[in-house]
Amino acid sequence: MELSGRVKKGVRLLKSGLSSDGLKRLVFSEIPRMLSRQSPDAAVSFLGAQATSPLRCLAAPKFRLPPRRQMEVDVVICVHNALSDLKNCIASVLKNSSKPCRLILVNDGSDHATSSYLRDISKEHFQVLLSERQAAGGYTKAANAGLALSSAPVVVLLNSDTIVPSGWLEKIEACFLSDSGIGLCGPLSNAASWQSIPERFDGAGDWIVNELPEGLDVDAASQLLEVVSPCSYPRLPLLNGFCLALKREVIETLGGFDEESFPNGYGEENDYCLRAAQAGFTLALCDNLYIYHAKSKSYSHKKRRKLAEAGHAVLTSKYPMLESYVSVLREQPDLERLRQRFATLLHLLSHSEFGKPSILFLLPSSAGGGGVNSIVQEAEGLQLLGVDVRIAARSCDRFNFAFYHREAFAKRKLFLFYENEEELLRLSSRFNIAVATLFTSAGPQKRIVNVNGYTMPAYYVQDYEPFFFDSGHPDFAQAFESYGLVPGNLLFAKTDWIAATVQSRHGLNVQKVSPSLDHYTFRPVSSRRTAEQIVLCAMIRPGTARRGAPQTMRIFSRLKREFSGLIDIHIFGCSHRDIGEHQLVSDFSFKNHGRIDRDSVAKLMAASDIFLDLSTYQAFGRTGLEAMACGCAVVLPREGGVYEYAKDKINALLVDTQNEEECYLKAKLLVENHDIRRGLIQEGLETAAHFSVIGAALSEYEILSESWSRFLTGKSLFNGDISAVSLPYPKLSLDYIGSKLGEEFSSFFKVRQISAKDLLKKDQNASILFVDVDIGLKKDEFDELLECLRERAENTPTIPTVVIAESGLSSDPARRWELARLSSLFLFQGAYPFELCASHSMLIPKVLDEETLCHRILEAHLRKTYLKKAQSDSCPAKSFEERYYDLLGLVKKVKVSFDTPYNHTGNRL
């Protein structure tokens, strides 16, 4: 099925009752705008009859994790040359596989370079076992050799040209643990025959290799799959052998692969799957796991095809019912629905680069704390979605961000550090949205908005910060005033408690977004703890009174006296000096881990049984949710916003933290009662599975992009009081077709009316082309125009083309879509709720006056060609981006007035 058809079906699925546990709904304005680029019939169907219908959300991720890893895993990789792909594969396995995991490499007669690399890897890593065969004996024999060396309860046969994401073994294990009858399972991939997503076949009918969109890596694709996957583990008759997980019982029952019938592979895994099914084992698809498959370079395409045909012939002779099994795979409804959902989401993200507003989070913080963690990981999630997002932080906090957020700091261009307010104002000038994140960022945000009138303000409310101070404290007034300091600020928060508190005390509306949880940092540990000792942990921050450090330490002291050697106590978040200075009780044995980064916190929680948070209140209580995800039973404060995830006596124990005796008794109950503790842990893991970084990022993107669209349509970005400004370059030239509108631009442009055929002349060098497609244009005239525009786009692709198309074109959506594709700026003057724009995806007001149109045309020109002139000029004092925004600022100050605006149909008033 073509992508356009799959996206069309995906849209219908999104509208037909998917779970509302995740996002409130997908972005209303983005889907039709993006679909219109690639699928004319899907766009028209959606925009026409169905545009006013509400969208239901994508299904929330159901990332099932076992409470503790119960299965050791051997990963077997058979190698025959293809060194580049092999390096990528092994690097991903070593990085993203949790212990205990042994990597068994079978070198099947590889060349010298590959063999040397394998020997070096086996020496460097103790968990790597290398088996070498001097001459290539074929994949089947190599796989059997690897199986013979394995001993773990689960063995994964993995191709050497794959890349695995974080958490891949946990997902395989969760699949096996979901049903004891499952003996084999496999993941989804970009290239795995029937397990391929979003497409299975290319244009020639061969198996497709779906390439990841630019800017999307394997981890991001895996997280996106979690968003749309129901995690139902559908049963299949056959599984692709590129990544095949086997239980030990299957190997003991069936032995190895059939070397005689399939010496070179290509059919051996299908034979094994059918034999396993005959022996009573179930085959399942791990439908929330995505593994990238580059397709083997060990063999040429011609040789692979020949081997595949030979293997298929043998299979057909052994299993006359083979075609019926293939038919089941071809029509498998769960797979088809998942492909459609994944295609829709992937298509939306991969075709909306210019339509996404750029976002700057203002974070003048020292980098510690749950609120900062939220912003950093959700900004990373927005980056994975292709959004241009940065975090502005003070230069004095650079070291702290590098320490607490090492991976984000090192791998992603996420942070922009500034020395002073002047530098912050300069950095912020290129962003569409400036997001305040705490009360001290509201003031800088106000100055940014005042200087950059085209910047939309938003406030990510992390807590109700006036509660941090006494009413007489100087910071109390600043915190209280921060929510209404910037007029028109878009306030959003992750809990109903925050929203209700701001509403009741300030009368301001706060929109709700989804909380985030980083499952790849906060997850159960690989090895089981000893049953003899129960581990308790807590974050101790004596410098913050509301965090309840004194009573937490007093309760730990009482528990240690009562249970002595039965419990082991760990704390983090403060130094030994802090404990002494704040005179905290410390008359018991405990280990203080000090101020540690997120990875260390996750490891500590995963090694613990019970986590205590005895804060006065929690606006959200991120640390409690993270402890749940790591497999802890948690005690949390009853006051605040923990109800977003915590249910008393189901997945947590909620307490009145002002009642110290109640807190002690609840902690004691968890120590004494194994069944209650394990029940809370199991329910907590299930709860945590419904939160994800990508889901939270999508919910924030929904709110911000919709508000940005309204901001564009409701606010003129080009207001100014200067009647005329001399631009730093000569007057721009504009060619126009099919309209007298160009004549009215003569004071601003050098204008010339031309015909479509004039576009093919070599002397056409205008800065901008303006096309008004009249409602009465005949089909042959329109086709001629399209053909000329196609040729022009090939010859002069950097010159912007601005097109106004009227509603009469709606009868032929394919032609309208083609016209939009060839435009730099496309304005459709029709009856739909917004206008479609091709390259820049800008929303245009329904009543489009010519002043606004003039400036939109000039901005489109700046984006493509004027920038090149600015860049080519010798201007060492300013960067390329600064030069562009200087020019754009001049454009916005130019005042142009006309007497004849367009109405919503595109006709003159």
C-alpha positions in Angstrom: 0.0 0.0 0.0 1.3 3.5 -0.8 2.2 5.8 1.9 -0.6 8.2 1.1 -3.2 5.4 1.5 -1.6 4.3 4.7 -1.6 7.8 6.1 -5.3 8.1 5.1 -6.2 5.0 6.9 -4.1 6.1 9.9 -6.1 9.3 10.1 -9.3 7.3 10.2 -7.9 5.2 13.0 -6.9 8.3 14.9 -10.5 9.4 14.7 -12.2 6.1 15.5 -11.8 5.6 19.2 -8.2 5.1 20.2 -7.4 5.2 23.9 -7.4 8.6 25.6 -4.9 7.7 28.2 -2.1 9.4 26.4 -2.3 12.7 24.6 -5.6 14.7 24.9 -5.6 14.8 21.1 -3.1 15.0 18.3 -2.4 18.5 16.9 -5.5 19.6 15.1 -3.8 22.0 12.7 -0.7 19.9 11.9 -2.2 16.7 10.5 -4.2 18.1 7.6 -1.5 20.6 6.8 1.2 17.9 6.7 -1.0 15.3 4.9 -1.7 17.8 2.2 2.0 17.6 1.1 2.1 13.9 0.4 -1.5 12.7 0.1 -3.9 14.8 -1.8 -6.9 12.5 -1.4 -6.2 12.1 2.4 -5.9 15.8 2.8 -9.1 16.6 0.9 -11.0 13.9 2.7 -9.8 15.2 6.1 -10.1 18.9 5.4 -13.3 18.7 3.5 -16.0 16.7 5.2 -14.2 15.9 8.4 -12.2 18.9 9.4 -14.5 19.9 12.2 -14.6 16.5 13.8 -12.5 16.2 17.0 -9.4 14.1 16.9 -8.9 11.3 19.4 -5.4 10.9 20.7 -2.8 8.3 19.8 -2.7 5.4 22.2 -0.6 5.9 25.3 2.5 3.8 25.6 2.1 0.5 27.5 5.7 -0.2 28.2 5.6 -3.4 30.2 8.5 -3.9 32.5 9.1 -6.9 34.8 9.6 -6.0 38.5 13.1 -7.5 38.4 15.0 -9.0 35.5 14.4 -12.7 36.0 16.1 -14.1 32.8 19.7 -13.9 31.8 20.2 -13.4 28.1 22.8 -14.6 25.6 23.0 -12.5 22.4 24.4 -14.5 19.5 25.7 -12.5 16.5 27.0 -14.4 13.4 29.6 -12.4 11.4 30.8 -12.6 7.9 32.5 -9.3 6.9 30.5 -6.1 6.6 32.7 -4.4 9.2 31.0 -1.0 9.2 27.6 -2.3 10.0 29.1 -4.8 12.5 30.7 -2.0 14.5 27.4 -0.1 14.7 25.7 -3.3 15.8 28.1 -4.2 18.6 28.4 -0.7 19.9 24.6 -0.5 20.3 24.4 -3.9 21.9 27.2 -3.1 24.4 25.7 0.3 25.2 22.0 -0.6 25.4 22.0 -4.1 26.9 21.5 -4.5 30.6 23.5 -7.1 32.6 23.5 -10.1 32.9 23.9 -10.3 29.2 26.6 -12.3 27.4 27.5 -11.4 23.8 28.5 -14.5 21.7 30.2 -13.6 18.5 30.6 -16.3 15.8 33.2 -15.3 13.2 32.2 -17.2 10.0 35.4 -16.9 8.0 35.5 -13.1 7.8 38.3 -11.1 6.2 41.4 -9.9 8.2 40.0 -6.5 9.2 36.8 -7.9 10.5 38.5 -10.7 12.3 41.0 -8.4 14.0 38.2 -6.1 15.2 36.3 -9.1 16.7 39.4 -10.2 18.5 40.0 -6.8 19.9 36.4 -6.5 21.1 36.5 -9.8 22.9 39.6 -8.8 24.7 38.2 -5.4 25.8 34.9 -6.7 27.1 34.7 -9.5 29.6 31.1 -10.4 28.6 32.0 -11.0 25.0 32.8 -14.6 23.9 34.3 -15.1 20.5 34.1 -18.3 18.4 36.1 -18.3 15.1 35.7 -20.5 12.0 38.6 -20.3 9.6 36.4 -20.9 6.5 32.9 -19.6 5.9 30.4 -22.4 6.5 27.2 -20.4 6.1 24.8 -18.7 8.4 23.0 -21.8 9.6 26.1 -23.6 10.9 27.4 -20.4 12.5 24.0 -19.9 14.3 24.1 -23.4 15.5 27.6 -22.9 16.8 26.4 -19.8 18.7 23.4 -21.7 20.2 25.7 -24.5 21.3 27.8 -22.0 23.3 24.8 -20.4 24.9 23.4 -21.4 28.3 21.1 -18.6 29.3 17.3 -19.0 29.7 16.8 -16.6 26.7 19.0 -16.5 23.6 18.6 -13.8 21.0 19.9 -14.4 17.5 20.8 -11.0 16.1 22.0 -10.0 12.7 25.3 -8.2 12.5 23.7 -5.3 10.5 21.2 -4.2 13.2 21.1 -1.3 15.7 19.3 -1.9 18.9 17.7 0.8 21.1 17.8 1.3 24.8 15.7 -1.1 26.8 15.5 -3.7 24.1 16.2 -6.7 26.3 13.7 -5.6 28.9 11.0 -5.5 26.2 11.8 -9.0 25.0 11.8 -10.3 28.5 8.4 -8.6 29.2 7.0 -10.2 26.1 8.1 -13.7 27.4 6.8 -13.0 30.9 3.4 -11.9 29.6 2.5 -15.6 28.7 4.4 -18.7 29.7 3.4 -20.3 26.4 5.4 -17.9 24.3 8.6 -19.7 23.1 9.8 -17.3 20.4 9.4 -13.6 19.8 10.7 -10.9 17.5 10.5 -7.1 17.1 9.4 -4.7 14.4 11.9 -3.0 12.1 12.4 -0.8 9.1 13.4 -3.9 7.1 12.1 -7.2 8.2 9.6 -8.5 5.6 6.2 -8.8 7.3 7.5 -7.1 10.4 8.5 -3.9 8.6 7.0 -0.6 9.5 5.6 1.6 8.1 5.8 0.0 4.7 6.4 -3.6 3.6 7.0 -3.2 -0.2 8.8 -0.8 -2.4 7.5 0.5 -5.8 8.9 -2.6 -7.6 7.1 -5.0 -5.2 10.3 -6.0 -3.4 10.7 -5.9 0.4 11.4 -2.3 1.3 14.1 -0.8 3.5 12.3 2.0 5.3 14.8 4.7 6.0 14.5 6.8 9.1 13.5 10.5 8.5 16.3 12.9 8.8 17.0 13.9 12.4 15.3 10.7 13.8 17.6 8.1 15.4 16.8 4.5 16.4 16.0 5.4 20.0 13.6 8.1 18.9 11.9 5.7 16.5 11.6 3.1 19.3 10.0 5.7 21.6 7.6 6.8 18.8 6.6 3.2 18.4 5.8 3.0 22.1 3.4 5.9 21.7 1.3 4.1 19.2 1.8 0.5 20.2 -1.0 -1.3 22.2 1.7 -3.7 23.5 -0.6 -6.6 22.8 2.1 -9.0 21.6 0.1 -10.4 18.6 0.6 -14.1 17.8 2.2 -14.8 14.4 2.8 -18.0 12.4 6.3 -16.9 11.4 9.0 -14.5 12.6 11.8 -12.9 10.7 15.2 -14.2 11.7 17.0 -10.8 11.7 16.3 -10.7 15.5 14.8 -13.9 16.9 14.5 -14.5 20.6 14.3 -18.1 21.8 13.5 -19.6 25.2 15.9 -22.3 26.4 13.0 -24.8 26.4 12.6 -24.3 22.6 16.3 -25.0 22.0 16.2 -28.1 24.2 13.1 -29.4 22.4 14.1 -28.7 18.8 17.8 -28.5 18.9 19.5 -26.3 16.3 18.6 -25.1 12.8 18.3 -27.4 9.8 21.9 -27.2 8.3 21.2 -29.7 5.6 18.2 -28.1 4.1 19.3 -24.5 4.7 23.1 -24.3 4.7 23.3 -20.6 3.9 20.2 -19.5 5.8 17.3 -17.9 4.0 14.5 -20.1 5.2 16.0 -21.7 8.3 14.2 -19.4 10.7 10.8 -20.0 9.0 11.5 -23.8 9.3 12.4 -23.4 12.9 9.3 -21.3 13.6 7.0 -23.9 12.0 8.7 -26.7 13.9 8.3 -24.8 17.2 4.6 -24.3 16.5 4.2 -28.0 15.8 5.9 -28.7 19.2 3.3 -26.5 21.0 5.2 -23.2 21.4 3.6 -19.8 20.7 5.2 -17.2 18.5 4.7 -13.5 19.5 5.5 -10.1 18.0 7.1 -7.8 20.5 5.1 -4.9 19.1 6.6 -2.1 21.2 10.2 -2.8 20.2 11.8 -1.3 17.1 15.3 -2.5 15.9 17.0 -0.9 12.9 18.1 -3.3 10.1 20.5 -2.0 7.5 20.1 -5.2 5.4 23.1 -7.4 5.1 26.1 -6.5 2.9 27.6 -9.9 3.5 26.0 -11.0 0.2 25.2 -9.1 -2.9 21.5 -8.3 -3.7 21.6 -10.8 -6.6 23.1 -13.6 -4.4 20.6 -12.8 -1.6 17.7 -13.1 -4.1 19.0 -16.4 -5.4 19.5 -17.8 -1.9 16.0 -16.7 -0.9 14.4 -18.4 -3.9 16.2 -21.7 -3.1 15.2 -21.5 0.6 11.6 -20.8 -0.3 11.5 -23.8 -2.6 12.7 -26.1 0.2 10.2 -24.6 2.6 7.3 -25.1 0.2 8.2 -28.7 -0.3 8.4 -29.3 3.5 5.3 -27.3 4.4 2.5 -27.4 1.7 0.5 -25.1 3.9 3.2 -22.4 3.8 1.1 -20.0 1.6 -1.7 -20.1 4.1 0.7 -19.0 6.9 1.9 -16.2 4.6 -1.7 -15.1 4.0 -2.2 -14.8 7.8 0.9 -12.5 8.0 -0.3 -10.5 5.0 -3.7 -9.8 6.5 -2.7 -9.6 10.2 -5.0 -6.8 11.5 -2.9 -5.9 14.5 0.1 -5.4 12.4 -1.8 -3.4 9.8 -3.3 -1.0 12.4 0.1 -0.5 14.0 1.7 0.3 10.6 -1.0 2.9 9.9 -0.6 4.6 13.3 3.1 4.6 13.0 3.0 5.9 9.4 0.7 8.7 10.4 2.8 9.8 13.3 6.1 9.5 11.4 4.7 11.3 8.4 3.4 14.1 10.5 6.8 14.6 12.1 9.0 14.1 9.1 7.0 16.7 7.0 6.5 19.5 9.5 10.0 20.9 9.8 9.1 24.4 8.7 5.7 24.3 10.4 7.1 23.8 13.9 7.7 26.8 16.0 11.1 27.2 17.5 11.1 27.1 21.3 13.5 28.6 23.9 13.1 27.4 27.5 14.4 30.0 30.0 16.0 28.1 32.8 18.1 30.3 35.2 18.6 27.4 37.6 21.5 25.6 39.2 20.5 22.4 37.2 19.3 20.2 40.1 15.7 19.1 41.0 12.8 17.4 39.4 11.5 20.5 37.6 14.8 21.0 35.8 14.9 17.3 35.0 11.4 17.6 33.4 12.4 20.5 31.2 15.7 18.9 30.1 14.2 15.5 29.2 11.1 17.0 27.6 13.2 19.4 25.5 15.2 16.3 24.4 11.9 14.7 23.5 10.9 17.7 21.4 14.3 17.5 19.6 13.6 13.9 18.8 10.3 15.1 17.2 12.3 17.5 15.0 11.5 20.7 16.8 14.1 23.4 17.0 14.3 23.7 20.8 17.0 25.0 23.2 17.4 25.7 26.9 18.9 29.1 27.8 20.9 28.8 31.0 23.4 31.0 32.9 27.0 30.5 32.1 27.7 30.2 35.8 25.6 27.0 35.8 27.4 25.3 32.9 29.3 22.9 35.1 26.1 21.9 37.0 24.3 21.1 33.8 27.3 19.1 32.5 27.2 17.1 35.8 23.5 16.5 36.3 22.6 16.1 32.6 25.7 14.6 31.1 24.2 12.8 28.1 22.0 15.7 27.1 24.9 18.1 27.6 27.4 16.0 25.6 25.3 14.6 22.8 22.7 17.2 21.9 23.0 20.9 21.1 20.4 21.6 23.7 21.9 24.3 26.0 22.6 27.9 25.2 24.6 29.6 27.9 24.5 33.4 28.4 26.6 35.8 30.5 24.1 38.6 30.9 20.7 39.8 29.8 21.9 41.5 26.7 23.3 38.2 25.4 20.1 36.5 26.4 18.0 39.0 24.3 20.3 38.4 21.4 20.1 34.6 21.7 16.3 34.7 22.0 15.7 36.7 18.8 15.6 33.7 16.6 13.0 31.8 18.6 9.2 31.9 18.0 8.3 31.0 21.6 10.0 31.9 24.8 9.0 29.7 27.7 9.4 30.8 31.3 10.1 27.9 33.7 10.3 29.4 37.2 9.4 32.7 38.7 12.9 34.2 38.2 12.6 33.7 34.4 9.4 35.7 34.1 11.2 39.1 34.2 13.7 38.1 31.4 10.8 36.7 29.4 8.9 40.0 29.6 11.9 41.9 28.3 12.3 39.4 25.4 8.7 39.8 24.4 8.9 43.6 24.6 12.0 43.7 22.4 10.9 40.9 20.1 7.2 41.7 19.4 7.0 38.6 17.3 7.9 36.2 20.1 5.1 34.4 21.8 5.3 34.0 25.6 4.5 30.7 27.5 5.0 29.7 31.1 5.7 26.0 32.1 4.5 26.2 35.7 6.5 23.6 37.6 5.2 24.3 41.1 3.3 27.0 43.0 6.4 28.9 43.9 4.9 31.5 46.3 4.6 28.6 48.7 8.4 28.5 48.8 8.6 31.8 50.8 7.0 33.5 53.8 4.7 36.3 52.8 7.3 38.9 54.1 10.1 37.4 52.0 11.2 39.7 49.1 10.9 36.7 46.7 7.3 36.0 47.7 6.0 39.1 45.8 8.1 38.3 42.7 6.9 34.7 42.7 3.3 35.7 43.2 3.4 38.3 40.4 5.3 36.1 37.9 2.2 34.2 36.6 0.5 37.4 35.3 3.6 39.5 34.6 3.6 39.0 30.9 0.2 39.8 29.3 -1.2 36.9 27.2 1.2 34.4 28.6 0.2 30.8 27.8 0.4 28.9 31.2 0.7 25.1 31.2 1.5 22.5 33.9 1.7 18.8 34.4 -0.8 18.4 37.3 -4.4 19.4 38.0 -3.2 20.6 41.4 -0.9 23.2 40.0 -3.6 24.4 37.5 -6.3 24.6 40.2 -3.9 26.5 42.6 -3.0 29.1 40.0 -6.6 29.4 38.9 -7.9 29.9 42.5 -5.3 32.4 43.6 -4.8 34.4 40.3 -7.8 33.7 38.1 -5.6 32.5 35.3 -6.2 29.5 33.1 -3.5 26.8 33.1 -3.6 24.2 30.4 -2.6 20.6 31.2 0.2 18.6 29.6 1.3 15.0 30.2 4.1 14.3 32.7 7.2 12.6 31.4 9.3 9.7 32.6 12.6 8.5 31.3 12.2 4.7 31.2 15.7 4.2 29.9 17.3 5.8 33.0 14.7 4.8 35.6 14.0 1.1 35.3 14.4 -2.1 37.3 17.9 -3.5 37.7 19.2 -6.5 35.9 20.1 -8.6 39.0 17.9 -9.6 41.9 18.7 -8.4 45.3 19.1 -10.7 48.3 16.0 -11.4 50.2 17.7 -11.2 53.6 17.9 -7.4 53.7 15.3 -4.7 52.8 16.8 -1.5 51.3 15.2 1.9 52.1 16.2 5.1 50.4 15.2 8.8 50.5 16.2 12.1 49.1 17.4 14.4 51.9 17.5 18.1 51.2 17.8 19.9 54.6 18.2 23.3 52.9 14.6 23.1 51.6 12.2 23.0 54.6 9.2 21.6 52.7 11.2 18.4 51.8 10.8 17.0 55.3 14.4 16.1 55.9 14.3 16.2 59.8 11.4 13.8 60.2 12.6 11.5 57.5 15.9 11.0 59.3 14.0 10.6 62.7 11.8 7.9 61.1 14.9 6.1 59.6 16.5 6.2 63.1 13.4 4.5 64.7 13.2 1.9 61.9 16.9 1.1 62.3 16.5 0.6 66.0 13.5 -1.7 65.6 14.7 -3.8 62.7 18.5 -3.5 63.1 20.2 -5.8 60.6 17.0 -6.5 58.6 17.1 -3.1 56.8 19.8 -1.1 55.0 19.3 2.7 54.7 20.6 4.9 51.9 20.1 8.7 51.4 21.2 11.1 48.7 20.8 14.8 47.9 23.0 16.3 50.6 26.6 16.2 52.0 27.7 15.0 55.4 28.4 18.6 56.3 24.7 19.5 55.5 23.5 16.9 57.9 25.6 18.3 60.7 24.8 22.0 60.0 21.1 21.3 60.0 21.4 19.1 63.1 19.7 16.1 61.5 19.4 12.9 63.5 22.3 10.6 62.4 22.6 8.2 65.3 22.1 5.1 63.1 24.0 3.4 60.4 23.3 4.6 56.9 25.1 5.3 53.6 25.0 8.9 52.3 25.6 9.0 48.5 25.7 12.8 48.5 24.7 14.9 45.6 24.6 12.5 42.7 23.5 12.6 39.0 20.4 11.1 37.6 22.0 7.8 36.5 23.3 7.3 40.1 19.9 8.1 41.5 18.3 5.5 39.2 20.9 2.8 40.2 20.3 3.5 43.9 16.5 3.3 43.5 16.7 0.2 41.4 18.7 -1.4 44.2 16.1 -0.4 46.8 12.8 -1.9 48.0 11.2 1.2 49.6 11.4 4.9 48.8 10.2 7.6 51.2 9.2 11.1 50.3 7.9 12.9 53.3 7.7 16.4 51.8 5.0 18.8 53.1 3.5 18.6 49.6 4.6 17.7 46.1 3.4 19.7 43.1 4.0 16.5 41.1 6.5 14.4 42.9 8.7 13.2 40.0 11.1 11.4 42.2 8.3 9.2 43.5 7.2 8.2 40.0 10.9 7.5 39.1 11.1 5.3 42.2 8.0 3.4 41.0 9.6 2.8 37.6 12.7 1.4 39.3 10.7 -1.1 41.3 10.3 0.6 44.7 7.3 0.6 47.0 6.7 4.3 47.7 5.4 6.4 50.6 4.3 9.8 49.3 2.7 13.0 50.7 -1.1 13.2 50.6 -1.0 16.9 49.8 -0.3 18.2 46.3 -0.3 16.7 42.8 1.0 13.1 43.3 -2.5 12.0 42.3 -1.5 12.2 38.7 0.1 8.8 39.2 -0.3 7.7 42.9 -3.4 5.8 44.2 -3.4 5.2 47.9 -3.0 1.5 48.9 -3.0 0.5 45.3 0.4 1.6 43.9 1.6 3.8 46.8 1.0 4.6 50.4 -0.1 8.3 50.8 0.4 9.9 54.2 -0.2 13.1 56.1 3.4 14.1 56.4 2.5 16.5 59.3 1.7 13.3 61.3 5.1 11.8 62.0 3.6 8.7 63.7 1.5 7.9 60.7 4.5 8.2 58.4 6.5 5.8 60.7 3.7 3.2 60.8 3.3 3.2 57.0 7.1 2.8 56.5 7.1 0.0 59.1 4.2 -1.7 57.4 6.2 -1.9 54.2 9.2 -3.3 56.0 7.2 -6.0 57.8 4.7 -7.0 55.1 6.3 -8.6 52.0 3.0 -9.1 50.2 1.9 -5.5 50.5 5.3 -4.3 49.5 5.4 -6.5 46.4 1.8 -5.6 45.5 2.7 -1.9 45.5 5.8 -2.6 43.4 3.9 -4.5 40.8 1.2 -1.8 40.5 3.7 0.9 40.5 5.6 -0.6 37.6 2.3 -0.8 35.6 1.5 2.8 36.5 4.9 4.1 35.4 4.6 2.3 32.1 1.9 4.8 31.0 4.3 7.8 31.1 6.9 8.5 28.5 9.2 11.4 27.4 7.8 11.3 23.8 4.2 11.4 25.0 4.9 14.4 27.2 6.8 16.2 24.4 3.9 15.6 22.0 1.4 17.0 24.5 3.5 20.1 24.9 4.0 20.5 21.2 0.3 20.2 20.7 -0.5 23.1 23.1 2.5 25.3 22.0 2.0 24.8 18.2 -1.8 25.5 18.4 -1.2 28.6 20.4 1.5 29.7 18.0 -0.9 29.3 15.1 -3.5 31.5 16.9 -0.7 33.9 17.7 0.2 34.2 14.0 -3.4 34.6 12.8 -4.4 37.0 15.6 -1.4 39.2 15.7 0.2 41.1 12.9 3.9 40.3 13.0 4.7 43.3 10.8 3.3 46.3 12.7 5.5 49.3 12.7 5.4 53.1 12.9 8.2 53.8 10.4 6.7 54.9 7.1 9.7 53.9 5.0 13.0 52.2 5.6 15.9 52.0 3.3 16.8 48.3 2.9 20.5 47.5 2.7 20.1 46.1 -0.7 18.5 47.4 -4.0 14.8 47.2 -4.4 13.7 43.6 -5.0 12.3 42.5 -8.3 9.0 40.6 -8.5 7.5 38.8 -11.5 3.8 38.1 -11.4 1.4 35.9 -13.3 -2.4 36.1 -13.6 -3.0 39.2 -11.4 -2.9 42.9 -11.3 -1.8 42.8 -7.7 1.8 43.1 -8.7 1.3 46.7 -10.0 0.3 47.8 -6.5 3.6 46.6 -5.2 5.6 49.0 -7.4 6.6 51.2 -4.5 8.1 48.2 -2.8 9.2 45.9 -5.6 10.4 46.2 -9.1 7.4 44.5 -10.7 6.8 42.9 -14.1 3.9 41.0 -15.4 4.8 37.8 -17.3 3.1 34.7 -18.8 3.7 31.1 -17.7 5.9 30.5 -20.9 8.1 33.4 -19.8 9.3 31.3 -16.9 11.3 29.1 -19.3 13.3 32.0 -20.7 16.9 32.1 -19.6 16.8 35.8 -18.7 14.3 35.3 -15.9 16.1 36.4 -12.8 13.5 38.1 -10.6 14.0 37.9 -6.9 10.4 36.6 -6.3 7.7 35.0 -8.5 4.1 35.8 -7.6 1.3 33.7 -9.1 -2.4 34.3 -8.7 -4.3 31.2 -9.9 -7.7 32.5 -11.1 -10.8 30.5 -10.4 -11.7 30.5 -14.1 -8.3 29.0 -15.2 -8.9 26.3 -17.8 -7.4 22.8 -17.3 -4.9 23.1 -20.1 -3.8 26.5 -18.9 -3.4 25.2 -15.4 -1.4 22.2 -16.7 0.8 24.5 -18.7 1.4 26.6 -15.6 2.3 23.5 -13.5 4.8 22.3 -16.1 6.5 25.6 -16.3 6.7 25.9 -12.5 8.2 22.4 -12.4 10.9 23.3 -14.9 11.5 26.6 -13.1 11.8 24.8 -9.7 14.6 22.6 -11.2 16.5 25.4 -12.8 16.2 28.1 -10.0 15.2 26.2 -6.8 16.3 29.0 -4.5 14.0 31.7 -5.9 10.8 31.8 -3.9 7.4 31.3 -5.6 4.4 32.7 -3.8 1.0 31.3 -5.0 -2.5 32.3 -4.2 -5.0 29.6 -5.2 -8.8 30.1 -5.1 -11.5 27.6 -4.0 -12.3 26.6 -7.5 -9.3 24.4 -7.6 -10.8 22.2 -4.8 -12.4 20.0 -7.5 -9.0 18.7 -8.5 -7.0 18.1 -5.3 -4.1 16.5 -7.0 -3.4 19.6 -9.1 -3.8 21.8 -6.0 -1.4 19.6 -4.1 1.1 19.7 -6.9 0.9 23.5 -7.0 1.5 23.7 -3.2 4.5 21.4 -3.5 6.1 23.8 -6.1 5.5 26.9 -3.9 7.7 28.5 -1.4 4.6 30.1 0.1 1.1 28.7 -0.7 -2.1 30.5 0.2 -5.3 28.7 -0.4 -8.2 31.1 -0.2 -11.0 28.6 0.5 -13.6 27.7 3.0 -11.4 25.5 5.2 -10.5 26.5 8.7 -6.9 27.6 7.8 -4.7 28.1 4.8 -2.3 25.5 3.5 1.3 26.6 3.1 3.9 24.4 1.5 7.6 25.1 2.4 7.1 27.3 5.4 3.8 25.9 6.7 2.8 29.3 8.0 -0.9 29.9 8.9 -2.3 32.9 7.0 -5.3 35.0 8.3 -8.5 34.3 6.5 -8.9 38.0 5.7 -5.6 38.6 4.1 -4.8 42.3 3.5 -2.2 43.2 1.0 0.1 44.8 3.6 0.4 41.4 5.4 0.7 39.6 2.1 3.5 42.0 1.0 5.5 41.3 4.1 4.9 37.5 4.0 6.3 37.6 0.4 9.3 39.5 1.5 9.9 37.2 4.5 9.7 34.2 2.1 12.3 35.9 0.0 14.6 36.5 3.0 14.4 32.9 4.0 15.7 31.7 0.6 17.7 34.3 -1.2 18.3 37.4 0.8 20.1 35.3 3.4 22.6 34.3 0.8 23.3 37.9 0.0 23.7 38.7 3.6 26.0 35.7 4.1 28.1 36.6 1.1 28.8 40.1 2.4 31.9 40.6 4.4 30.5 41.2 7.8 32.9 39.5 10.3 31.3 41.1 13.4 28.0 39.3 13.0 27.1 35.7 12.5 24.9 34.5 9.7 21.9 34.2 11.9 22.3 37.6 13.4 22.6 39.1 10.0 19.3 37.5 8.9 17.4 38.7 12.0 18.8 42.2 11.4 17.3 42.1 7.9 14.0 40.6 9.1 13.7 43.2 11.7 13.9 45.9 9.1 11.2 44.2 7.0 8.9 44.2 10.0 9.2 48.0 10.4 8.3 48.8 6.8 4.7 50.2 6.6 2.8 49.5 3.4 -0.9 50.3 3.0 -3.4 49.3 0.3 -7.1 50.1 -0.2 -8.3 46.8 -1.5 -7.8 43.8 0.8 -9.0 40.3 -0.1 -11.9 38.7 1.5 -11.9 35.0 2.6 -12.7 33.8 -0.9 -9.8 35.5 -2.5 -12.0 38.0 -4.4 -11.6 41.7 -4.2 -13.9 43.4 -1.7 
